[in-house]
Amino acid sequence: MRIATCAVSGGFGHLYTALDNGLFAKYGLKLEHIYIRGSGVSLAAVAADEIQILYCAADATIPAMATGVEAKLVAAPLVGLPYVLVARKDIKRPEDLKGKAIGVTRPGDLSARLSRAMLKKLNLTTDEVTIRPIGGSQSERYQAMVADVIQAIVVTPPLDVRAKKDGFNSVYRLNDLDLPFIYSSLHASTKLLRERPEAVQKLVAAFAEAIHFVEKNPEKAKASIGKALKLNDEEALQASYNAYAKEIVNRSLTVPGAAVNEAVEIARGAGTKVRRKPEELYDNSFATNLEKSGLLKELWGAELQKRRPER
């Protein structure tokens, strides 16, 4: 099978580690990993069965799936918001954002939706703080902040560590928004689900083991993340590991239905033409089968109950 990631991110560390340490081969799977930039293009490739599995933030893909794009979420290894608002040196508190600009990729995308939700939480308006679409990846938007084209951006670890070293400020942790948010998730093509459900089951099982392996082997996990990100900064790697292997990991792999419902309603409110019901966007049977089989209990024992998604 071909598995794609929609970005280069520490949030895909479980996949990188599983590939480097032969965890998929243990389940009889041979995966070709490719990188396709952007969630929209990646999701279209899944729908066309050009790739069979996409590993990407579900909150970035749910709006498109709700319009009718043929793919389903089959597992959610990470549930929560790892994003941090970083800003130039003169912005130390949220109120200092007044009169400044937050850079996003484009109107309506994930970075824009998160930025708007954050401003609302902080009782700031878009009249007071400009949300400026400038395109590009997180790293490219970061360079725009360095050049003072924009004054703040939302980023994921380990870019927040780089910002700190460059003298910028971490102003707000978006996990404090208390939003139901589904981060790195497995999306399967409709054809794969229809013709090879057993392969999907094996894949989800391999990810369950990857979550356990990453938590019990931090040095190997950081090595895989470092290789993928071309990063050898220990502080940055540790920050990435803490965020994705500890803080928002979802050992059960279950896709939280309430979070999908809310994401669909947010998309509808933003003008998305919703054609599919929220429950048509995910399939938790594979995660449920893992629990019934005893694999999760075998891996974790009593620890399994920790860090389940709240919604």
Order of alpha helices (4+ residues) and beta strands (2+ residues): beta-alpha-alpha-beta-alpha-beta-alpha-beta-beta-beta-alpha-beta-alpha-beta-alpha-beta-beta-alpha-alpha-alpha-alpha-alpha-alpha-alpha
